[in-house]
């Protein structure tokens, strides 16, 4: 696989050089000769090996900017929280005016009354000198435009106000992005590719994960599910990440036993599948990188689909996710498998749903969990004990006979015997026969054997009955 990857990278470098030569075919020969002598940059791969070639598009990718993340509500919520906790009130006002102007711009142009109300609100709260509650200082150009328009600023004026605060916001956002990446234990570029569902799962700003845990109630009061805290969420994510990177830690194995015991009682029949679905999806996302094997990723997507989302074993859906999330997810799978849209976040929404189902159980488990004295002893579930007992019975059972010897035919009358898997070959007892012994033939004492077959049913298995007549 390593050789194939190197070959693919070299081929890509060759194509880039050919395109570059086509663009520069009008350049003089000396300039071309100088370019060929220049040393090409070295590209480092995730495995640690290096290749000579042009800079990849990923390396040329610029840093994530504030204006690129405006539409991401999850990121903006985290950013506002960061500014509130770590910056001055004036900085928070800058963020708020920018977001309010974005809300003004998004209003349909035909709804003039609503746009006027929003524009007046922005002016009175942020721009009116001496009276604004959240006054934000602007550049001279913005003040000059406001002087002509008074209390109802127009769209160009509001856009200029955004431009006035943009440099400060970009600097704040860079600081926030670095700190958030460090907090989540990943690099900034990986966090930029994270979906909103995964961001909500990993951040502590999304209260929907921590609240609403008791919406689904069983018949009895729940003892296995508890109100999760932020600490429970962080601990659970850390334990899940350890399970993804290697062998499941002992605490996660005990949690799996806890789910098997309480899942049916609480009305959650697929909790064990939820746990493994989360881990397998996370492994799939870890496998998705610049040098990954696309065919292997497609097989992984098919595996996840056949095991959990469109299973051949009833029920079809083997995890606890809503029907609309299920339908949206399976609609994206054919596009990934055919290579039309290979987005590693196709399972994120479903993964987020199972995480919300598992978190209250983790909170209940954490309150009662005590590390075992022997950390090497792996816990076994009730189902695993049943499977182990069945295996022992299978290994110690006596094998049935494979060779059967037919009994001797008695002299005189007609006799019949039966054959079954349970009893083998035996004479049938208590059966009267009305068949008479036929006279000898003209063959001078030649013996003739006739076989008649009847169907006889035994209590355990179908058998075969033969009636043998000797003359």
Secondary structure, DSSP 8 states (H G I E B T S, - for coil): -HHHHHHHHHHHHHHHHHHHHHHTTTS-HHHHHHHHHS---EEE-TTS-EEESS--HHHH-----GGGGTT-HHHHHHHHHHHHHHS-HHHHHHHHHHHHHHHHHHS-TT-HHHHHHHHHHHIIIIISTTT-TT-----HHHHHHHHHHTTS--HHHHHHHHHHHHHHHHHHHHHHHHHHHHHHTS-HHHHHT--HHHHHHHSS--HHHHS-TTSS--SS--SS-----HHHHHHHHHHHHHHHHSS--HHHHHHHHHHHHHTTTTT-TTHHHHHHHHHHHHHHHHH-STT--HHHHHHHHHHHIIIIIS-SSSSS--S---HHHHHHHHHHHHHHHTTS---TTTTHHHHHHHHHHHHHHHHHHHHH----S-TT-----HHHHHHHHHHHHHHHS-------------SSS-EEEEEETTTEEEE--S-----------TTTS---EEEEEEEEE-SSSEEEEEEEEE-
